[in-house]
Amino acid sequence: MPKMYGSMLCPDCVEAKEYFEKINYKYDFVNITESMANLKEFLHLRDTRKEFDEVRSFKYVGIPAILTDDNKIIIGDDVFKIK
């Protein structure tokens, strides 16, 4: 099942969750501000995947981010392209 990394403190993440509910997109939500373990999991992904290079260069957090079943990363506004 895809994973969405995000935070309920992030307006874009809240909007993405609402969008996914609307289109009935199934995923596991990893709230990176809920626990240190969740934050570490996300930071490891963000700091080791080339898809986050631009995000890191601008000093953005990089959420919302989706890790798909086929190991692809979808970041930011691109999550709204999921149908």
N, CA, C and O atoms as a MOPAC input file, in Angstrom:
PM7 MOZYME 1SCF
protein

 N      0.85000 1    -1.17900 1     0.00000 1
 C      0.00000 1     0.00000 1     0.00000 1
 C      0.89700 1     1.24400 1     0.00000 1
 O      1.90400 1     1.27300 1     0.70800 1
 N      0.54700 1     2.26900 1    -0.78300 1
 C      1.33900 1     3.50800 1    -0.79000 1
 C      1.37100 1     4.14400 1     0.59600 1
 O      0.46400 1     3.95500 1     1.40700 1
 N      2.44400 1     4.90600 1     0.85000 1
 C      2.57100 1     5.65400 1     2.09800 1
 C      2.59000 1     7.13300 1     1.77800 1
 O      3.28000 1     7.57200 1     0.85700 1
 N      1.83000 1     7.89700 1     2.54200 1
 C      1.90900 1     9.35200 1     2.45200 1
 C      2.60900 1     9.84700 1     3.70500 1
 O      2.16500 1     9.59600 1     4.82500 1
 N      3.71300 1    10.55500 1     3.49700 1
 C      4.40800 1    11.20400 1     4.59800 1
 C      3.90800 1    12.63400 1     4.68000 1
 O      3.88300 1    13.35100 1     3.68000 1
 N      3.50900 1    13.04400 1     5.87500 1
 C      2.98800 1    14.38800 1     6.04100 1
 C      2.80300 1    14.72300 1     7.49900 1
 O      3.28000 1    14.01200 1     8.38400 1
 N      2.10600 1    15.81000 1     7.73900 1
 C      1.82100 1    16.27500 1     9.09100 1
 C      0.47300 1    16.97400 1     9.08800 1
 O      0.11600 1    17.65900 1     8.13000 1
 N     -0.25800 1    16.79600 1    10.15600 1
 C     -1.52900 1    17.50300 1    10.28300 1
 C     -1.30200 1    18.98700 1    10.57900 1
 O     -2.25800 1    19.76100 1    10.60600 1
 N     -0.06100 1    19.38900 1    10.79900 1
 C      0.29800 1    20.79900 1    10.98100 1
 C      0.55600 1    21.48700 1     9.64500 1
 O      0.73600 1    22.70300 1     9.59100 1
 N      0.57300 1    20.70900 1     8.57500 1
 C      0.88300 1    21.19800 1     7.22800 1
 C     -0.41500 1    21.34000 1     6.43000 1
 O     -1.07000 1    20.33700 1     6.14500 1
 N     -0.79500 1    22.56600 1     6.06600 1
 C     -2.04600 1    22.75600 1     5.31300 1
 C     -2.08900 1    21.97100 1     4.00100 1
 O     -3.14700 1    21.46800 1     3.62100 1
 N     -0.95900 1    21.86000 1     3.30500 1
 C     -0.93200 1    21.10100 1     2.05100 1
 C     -1.19800 1    19.61500 1     2.29500 1
 O     -1.83800 1    18.95200 1     1.47800 1
 N     -0.71100 1    19.10200 1     3.40800 1
 C     -0.93500 1    17.69300 1     3.74100 1
 C     -2.39700 1    17.43800 1     4.08500 1
 O     -2.97300 1    16.43100 1     3.67300 1
 N     -2.98500 1    18.34000 1     4.83200 1
 C     -4.40600 1    18.21300 1     5.17100 1
 C     -5.24000 1    18.23300 1     3.89200 1
 O     -6.16700 1    17.43900 1     3.73700 1
 N     -4.90700 1    19.13900 1     2.98000 1
 C     -5.61700 1    19.22200 1     1.69800 1
 C     -5.43100 1    17.93800 1     0.89000 1
 O     -6.37600 1    17.45100 1     0.26900 1
 N     -4.21900 1    17.39300 1     0.89900 1
 C     -3.96000 1    16.14800 1     0.17200 1
 C     -4.77400 1    14.99700 1     0.76000 1
 O     -5.34200 1    14.19700 1     0.01700 1
 N     -4.83400 1    14.91000 1     2.08600 1
 C     -5.64000 1    13.85800 1     2.72300 1
 C     -7.10700 1    13.98000 1     2.32100 1
 O     -7.75800 1    12.97500 1     2.03200 1
 N     -7.62500 1    15.19600 1     2.30100 1
 C     -9.02100 1    15.41300 1     1.89200 1
 C     -9.22900 1    15.01400 1     0.43400 1
 O    -10.24200 1    14.40400 1     0.09100 1
 N     -8.27100 1    15.35700 1    -0.42000 1
 C     -8.34500 1    14.99100 1    -1.83600 1
 C     -8.36900 1    13.46600 1    -1.99100 1
 O     -9.17500 1    12.93100 1    -2.75300 1
 N     -7.49100 1    12.77200 1    -1.27100 1
 C     -7.42900 1    11.31400 1    -1.37900 1
 C     -8.71100 1    10.66100 1    -0.88200 1
 O     -9.15400 1     9.65900 1    -1.44200 1
 N     -9.30800 1    11.22000 1     0.16000 1
 C    -10.59900 1    10.69800 1     0.62700 1
 C    -11.65600 1    10.86800 1    -0.45900 1
 O    -12.46700 1     9.97400 1    -0.69700 1
 N    -11.63600 1    12.02400 1    -1.11300 1
 C    -12.61700 1    12.32200 1    -2.16000 1
 C    -12.51200 1    11.34400 1    -3.33500 1
 O    -13.52800 1    10.91900 1    -3.88300 1
 N    -11.27500 1    10.98700 1    -3.72000 1
 C    -11.09300 1    10.08800 1    -4.86500 1
 C    -10.97300 1     8.62400 1    -4.43800 1
 O    -10.74900 1     7.74300 1    -5.26700 1
 N    -11.12700 1     8.37500 1    -3.12500 1
 C    -11.06100 1     7.02200 1    -2.57400 1
 C     -9.70600 1     6.35600 1    -2.82500 1
 O     -9.64100 1     5.17400 1    -3.16400 1
 N     -8.63600 1     7.11700 1    -2.65700 1
 C     -7.26500 1     6.62000 1    -2.80500 1
 C     -6.82700 1     6.01900 1    -1.47500 1
 O     -6.85000 1     6.69300 1    -0.44500 1
 N     -6.43300 1     4.76900 1    -1.49800 1
 C     -6.03800 1     4.05900 1    -0.28100 1
 C     -4.52900 1     4.19400 1    -0.06200 1
 O     -3.73800 1     3.99100 1    -0.98300 1
 N     -4.14800 1     4.53400 1     1.15100 1
 C     -2.74700 1     4.73700 1     1.50200 1
 C     -2.59800 1     4.66200 1     3.01700 1
 O     -3.57600 1     4.77200 1     3.75600 1
 N     -1.36800 1     4.47300 1     3.46500 1
 C     -1.04600 1     4.57500 1     4.88700 1
 C     -0.48500 1     5.96700 1     5.13100 1
 O      0.36700 1     6.43600 1     4.37700 1
 N     -0.96100 1     6.63100 1     6.18100 1
 C     -0.48600 1     7.97100 1     6.51500 1
 C      0.57600 1     7.87300 1     7.60100 1
 O      0.34000 1     7.29300 1     8.66100 1
 N      1.74500 1     8.44300 1     7.33000 1
 C      2.82400 1     8.50900 1     8.30800 1
 C      2.94200 1     9.96200 1     8.73800 1
 O      3.45200 1    10.80400 1     7.99800 1
 N      2.46100 1    10.24600 1     9.94900 1
 C      2.47300 1    11.60600 1    10.48500 1
 C      3.85800 1    11.87200 1    11.06900 1
 O      4.19400 1    11.36200 1    12.13800 1
 N      4.66100 1    12.67200 1    10.36400 1
 C      6.05500 1    12.86600 1    10.76400 1
 C      6.20300 1    13.71200 1    12.02400 1
 O      7.28700 1    13.75700 1    12.60600 1
 N      5.14300 1    14.37800 1    12.45400 1
 C      5.21900 1    15.16100 1    13.69100 1
 C      4.58200 1    14.42800 1    14.87100 1
 O      4.45700 1    14.98500 1    15.96100 1
 N      4.18700 1    13.19000 1    14.64800 1
 C      3.55200 1    12.40200 1    15.70400 1
 C      4.57200 1    11.69000 1    16.58800 1
 O      4.36300 1    11.53200 1    17.79100 1
 N      5.68200 1    11.26100 1    15.97500 1
 C      6.68800 1    10.53600 1    16.75600 1
 C      8.06600 1    10.71000 1    16.13000 1
 O      8.19500 1    11.00000 1    14.94000 1
 N      9.08000 1    10.52900 1    16.94800 1
 C     10.45400 1    10.60300 1    16.46300 1
 C     10.72400 1     9.49300 1    15.45100 1
 O     11.45400 1     9.70700 1    14.48300 1
 N     10.15100 1     8.32100 1    15.65800 1
 C     10.34200 1     7.20700 1    14.72100 1
 C      9.80600 1     7.56400 1    13.33600 1
 O     10.45700 1     7.28500 1    12.32900 1
 N      8.62000 1     8.18000 1    13.28000 1
 C      8.04700 1     8.58300 1    11.99200 1
 C      8.90900 1     9.64600 1    11.32200 1
 O      9.13400 1     9.59400 1    10.11300 1
 N      9.39100 1    10.61000 1    12.10300 1
 C     10.24800 1    11.66000 1    11.55200 1
 C     11.53900 1    11.06600 1    11.00700 1
 O     11.97500 1    11.43500 1     9.91600 1
 N     12.15500 1    10.15600 1    11.74700 1
 C     13.39200 1     9.51700 1    11.28400 1
 C     13.16200 1     8.72700 1     9.99800 1
 O     13.99000 1     8.75800 1     9.08800 1
 N     12.03600 1     8.02100 1     9.92800 1
 C     11.71000 1     7.25100 1     8.71700 1
 C     11.63200 1     8.17500 1     7.50700 1
 O     12.19100 1     7.87700 1     6.45200 1
 N     10.92900 1     9.30500 1     7.66800 1
 C     10.80200 1    10.24300 1     6.55700 1
 C     12.14000 1    10.88500 1     6.21300 1
 O     12.49300 1    10.97100 1     5.03700 1
 N     12.89000 1    11.33700 1     7.21300 1
 C     14.16700 1    12.00300 1     6.93600 1
 C     15.13900 1    11.07300 1     6.22700 1
 O     15.89100 1    11.51000 1     5.35600 1
 N     15.13100 1     9.79900 1     6.58900 1
 C     15.98300 1     8.83800 1     5.88400 1
 C     15.58800 1     8.76200 1     4.40500 1
 O     16.44600 1     8.77500 1     3.52300 1
 N     14.29700 1     8.68500 1     4.15000 1
 C     13.81100 1     8.64700 1     2.76600 1
 C     14.20400 1     9.93100 1     2.03700 1
 O     14.75700 1     9.88100 1     0.93800 1
 N     13.91900 1    11.06900 1     2.64400 1
 C     14.18700 1    12.36600 1     2.01500 1
 C     15.67400 1    12.57700 1     1.75300 1
 O     16.05600 1    13.12400 1     0.71800 1
 N     16.49600 1    12.14900 1     2.67700 1
 C     17.92600 1    12.42400 1     2.56300 1
 C     18.67000 1    11.42100 1     1.70000 1
 O     19.85700 1    11.60900 1     1.43200 1
 N     17.99900 1    10.35200 1     1.25600 1
 C     18.68300 1     9.33900 1     0.45000 1
 C     18.11600 1     9.18000 1    -0.96000 1
 O     18.67600 1     8.43800 1    -1.76600 1
 N     17.03100 1     9.85500 1    -1.26500 1
 C     16.40800 1     9.71300 1    -2.58700 1
 C     16.64200 1    10.96100 1    -3.42600 1
 O     16.43500 1    12.08300 1    -2.96400 1
 N     17.07900 1    10.74900 1    -4.67200 1
 C     17.37900 1    11.86900 1    -5.56900 1
 C     16.15400 1    12.71500 1    -5.89000 1
 O     16.28000 1    13.89200 1    -6.22900 1
 N     14.96700 1    12.11800 1    -5.78500 1
 C     13.74100 1    12.86100 1    -6.07800 1
 C     13.56900 1    14.07500 1    -5.16300 1
 O     12.84700 1    15.01400 1    -5.50100 1
 N     14.22700 1    14.05400 1    -4.01600 1
 C     14.12700 1    15.15400 1    -3.05800 1
 C     15.25400 1    16.18000 1    -3.20600 1
 O     15.32200 1    17.12300 1    -2.41900 1
 N     16.14100 1    16.01700 1    -4.20000 1
 C     17.27900 1    16.93500 1    -4.35300 1
 C     16.84000 1    18.39200 1    -4.43300 1
 O     17.38500 1    19.24200 1    -3.72900 1
 N     15.86600 1    18.68800 1    -5.27800 1
 C     15.40700 1    20.06900 1    -5.43300 1
 C     14.76000 1    20.57700 1    -4.14200 1
 O     14.98400 1    21.71900 1    -3.73900 1
 N     13.97400 1    19.74400 1    -3.51100 1
 C     13.32200 1    20.10500 1    -2.24700 1
 C     14.37900 1    20.48600 1    -1.21400 1
 O     14.26900 1    21.51400 1    -0.54500 1
 N     15.40500 1    19.64100 1    -1.09400 1
 C     16.47000 1    19.91700 1    -0.12500 1
 C     17.23700 1    21.17700 1    -0.48900 1
 O     17.63700 1    21.93100 1     0.39900 1
 N     17.45100 1    21.42200 1    -1.78200 1
 C     18.22500 1    22.60200 1    -2.19100 1
 C     17.53100 1    23.90100 1    -1.80700 1
 O     18.19300 1    24.91600 1    -1.58700 1
 N     16.20400 1    23.87900 1    -1.72500 1
 C     15.44300 1    25.06500 1    -1.32000 1
 C     15.12800 1    25.06400 1     0.18100 1
 O     14.43000 1    25.94600 1     0.68200 1
 N     15.65900 1    24.05200 1     0.88800 1
 C     15.45700 1    23.92800 1     2.33900 1
 C     13.98900 1    23.71100 1     2.72200 1
 O     13.55300 1    24.11300 1     3.80000 1
 N     13.22800 1    23.06400 1     1.81300 1
 C     11.84800 1    22.69800 1     2.10600 1
 C     11.82900 1    21.36600 1     2.85400 1
 O     12.79000 1    20.60000 1     2.79200 1
 N     10.74800 1    21.09900 1     3.55100 1
 C     10.60100 1    19.82700 1     4.26000 1
 C     10.38200 1    18.69300 1     3.25900 1
 O     11.00500 1    17.63700 1     3.36900 1
 N      9.49700 1    18.91000 1     2.28300 1
 C      9.24900 1    17.88600 1     1.27200 1
 C      7.98100 1    17.09200 1     1.48800 1
 O      7.86500 1    15.95500 1     1.03100 1
 N      7.02200 1    17.69600 1     2.19200 1
 C      5.73300 1    17.03600 1     2.39300 1
 C      4.63300 1    17.88900 1     1.79200 1
 O      4.77500 1    19.11000 1     1.73000 1
 N      3.55800 1    17.29500 1     1.35400 1
 C      3.28000 1    15.86800 1     1.37200 1
 C      4.15000 1    15.11600 1     0.36700 1
 O      4.53600 1    15.65200 1    -0.67200 1
 N      4.44400 1    13.88000 1     0.70000 1
 C      5.21100 1    13.00900 1    -0.18600 1
 C      4.58900 1    11.61900 1    -0.15000 1
 O      4.22100 1    11.11100 1     0.90900 1
 N      4.48200 1    11.02100 1    -1.32200 1
 C      3.92500 1     9.66900 1    -1.45400 1
 C      5.04100 1     8.73100 1    -1.90000 1
 O      5.77200 1     9.02700 1    -2.84500 1
 N      5.16500 1     7.61000 1    -1.22000 1
 C      6.01000 1     6.51200 1    -1.66600 1
 C      5.06000 1     5.46000 1    -2.21600 1
 O      4.30100 1     4.85000 1    -1.46300 1
 N      5.10200 1     5.24700 1    -3.53400 1
 C      4.15600 1     4.34300 1    -4.18600 1
 C      4.57500 1     2.88300 1    -4.01500 1
 O      5.68600 1     2.58300 1    -3.57500 1
 N      3.66900 1     1.99800 1    -4.37000 1
 C      3.95600 1     0.56800 1    -4.28100 1
 C      5.11600 1     0.15500 1    -5.17300 1
 O      5.80800 1    -0.82000 1    -4.88100 1
 N      5.33300 1     0.89200 1    -6.26300 1
 C      6.44800 1     0.56400 1    -7.15200 1
 C      7.67900 1     1.42700 1    -6.85600 1
 O      8.52700 1     1.62500 1    -7.72600 1
 N      7.77100 1     1.94000 1    -5.61700 1
 C      8.94500 1     2.64000 1    -5.10000 1
 C      9.22000 1     3.98700 1    -5.76500 1
 O     10.36200 1     4.44500 1    -5.79000 1
 N      8.18500 1     4.61900 1    -6.30000 1
 C      8.33300 1     5.96300 1    -6.85100 1
 C      7.94900 1     6.97700 1    -5.78300 1
 O      7.17000 1     6.68800 1    -4.87400 1
 N      8.51700 1     8.17300 1    -5.91800 1
 C      8.23800 1     9.25900 1    -4.98500 1
 C      7.43700 1    10.33400 1    -5.71500 1
 O      7.79100 1    10.73300 1    -6.82400 1
 N      6.36300 1    10.79500 1    -5.09300 1
 C      5.55300 1    11.89800 1    -5.61500 1
 C      5.53800 1    12.96300 1    -4.52500 1
 O      5.17300 1    12.68800 1    -3.38200 1
 N      5.94100 1    14.18800 1    -4.88900 1
 C      6.15700 1    15.23400 1    -3.88400 1
 C      5.29300 1    16.45900 1    -4.16600 1
 O      5.05600 1    16.82400 1    -5.31700 1
 N      4.83200 1    17.07900 1    -3.09100 1
 C      4.16600 1    18.38100 1    -3.17200 1
 C      2.89500 1    18.34900 1    -3.98400 1
 O      2.08100 1    17.43400 1    -3.85800 1
 N      2.72900 1    19.37000 1    -4.83000 1
 C      1.49900 1    19.50700 1    -5.61800 1
 C      1.26900 1    18.34700 1    -6.58300 1
 O      0.14200 1    18.12400 1    -7.02500 1
 N      2.32700 1    17.60800 1    -6.91200 1
 C      2.16100 1    16.47200 1    -7.82000 1
 C      1.26100 1    15.38800 1    -7.22800 1
 O      0.73000 1    14.56100 1    -7.96900 1
 N      1.08100 1    15.37800 1    -5.90600 1
 C      0.18900 1    14.37100 1    -5.31400 1
 C     -1.24400 1    14.56400 1    -5.79500 1
 O     -2.03500 1    13.62000 1    -5.79000 1
 N     -1.58100 1    15.78100 1    -6.20900 1
 C     -2.94400 1    16.04800 1    -6.68000 1
 C     -3.17400 1    15.55300 1    -8.11000 1
 O     -4.28800 1    15.64600 1    -8.62500 1
 N     -2.13200 1    15.03000 1    -8.75000 1
 C     -2.26500 1    14.43400 1   -10.08100 1
 C     -2.66400 1    12.96400 1    -9.99400 1
 O     -3.00900 1    12.35000 1   -11.00400 1
 N     -2.61800 1    12.40400 1    -8.79600 1
 C     -3.02300 1    11.00900 1    -8.60000 1
 C     -4.52700 1    10.90800 1    -8.81400 1
 O     -5.29700 1    11.69800 1    -8.26700 1
 N     -4.93000 1     9.94900 1    -9.59900 1
 C     -6.36600 1     9.75200 1    -9.89900 1
 C     -6.83700 1     8.42300 1    -9.36500 1
 O     -8.00800 1     8.07700 1    -9.51700 1

